Amino acid sequence: MPGLALALAAWLGCAGVAAAQSRLAQSPAETYTYDQRLNQQVPLDLPVTDEQGHSVALGTYFGQRPVILVLVQYKCPKLCGIVLEGVVECLRQMPEQPGVAFEVVTVSFDPRERTMTEDDAELGRVSLARAKKQRFIESYGRPGAAGHWHWLTAEQEAIARLTDAVGFRYAYSEKDNRFAHGSGLVILTPGGRTSRYFYGIDFKPEEVREALRTAADNRIGRPLKGFERVLLLCYDEDAATGALSLNIMKAMRTAAAVTVVILGVYLFFVWRRARRDASVPPSPLVGEGPGVRGELAGTGGFAPHPLPLSPEGRGEKVQDAPRSPAAIREGN
């Protein structure tokens, strides 16, 4: 059994490595994500452009309330839209009002989007940032949110300073004409320091609320542990379809690691139980045969009062011989 378990664990590990090599050979760029740079100051003097086309400093949106920072590409075919939908769903479930408890700042990491426009059914031809804002503010449906959810673009130099400050790693693939990037959001203090990171596309309202309270007090939250980040790393955006799909390489490596841990714990308990059982001597039984076994049924193998055997040794109880009336009288 231990040999089989170890062989299975080794096979899973090798399969994960083989899949990783195959996947990396096909990928145009490595998977990028967030580095957790807690207590890092964001450059508030960064020049950015708001959804109305006005040039402002990033610090315009800081100073009074904590900020939810979301880095996306507005024209991203799938993943960034899913991230934004996750933000909307999270905010809907929070009783706190934007502009009272927090601000939301969305920044595009694609400098080309600074001059892009898009047709909107209500607004007509507007900037890409304004069109995206219109869509997600309507989806959010919270009165007054438009004035406190800001949609920004910037030039490459400003984008590089911001993404470096918060640890957002990404790269552009000319071959596929797309960005390799991770997903998540960052909670910043009113003064612009990184306080908490959230990875993935699904954000728990209670955790975000707690992080906002922490940031509002200018405190720094806890870093995410490795197992809290694994789900982000198991998913990639398909280059051809833009669909969010399971990355087999990372999923198999994760499964192999979890399997090894589970098997290790299981084998430890098996070994410990076997060692404990070996240290306990067997309880001696008096006599053999079905009679003795019958008398010991339900006793757990222990016989506090040994049973006398019949002369034939069959383990049957010896019956006392009948006593004559004279013997009874003499006994009395």
Buried (B, 14 or more C-beta within 10 A) or exposed (E): EEEEBBEBBEEBBEBBBEBBEEBEEEBEBEBBBBEBBBEBEBBBEBEBBBBEEEEBEBBBBBEEBBBBBBBBBBBBBBBBBBBBBBBBBBBEEBEBBBBEBBBBBBBBBBBBBBEBBBEBEEEEEBBBBBBBBBBBBEEBEBEEBBEBBBBBBBEEEBBEBBBBBBBBBBEBEEEEEBBBBBBBBBBBBBBBBBBBBBBBBBBEBEEBBBBBBBBBEEEBBEEBEEEEBBBBBBBBBEBEEBEBEEBBBBBBBBBBBEBBEEBEEEBEEEEEEEEEEEEEEEEEBBBEBEBBEEBBEEEEEEBEEEBEBBEEEEBBEEEEEEEEEEEEEEEE
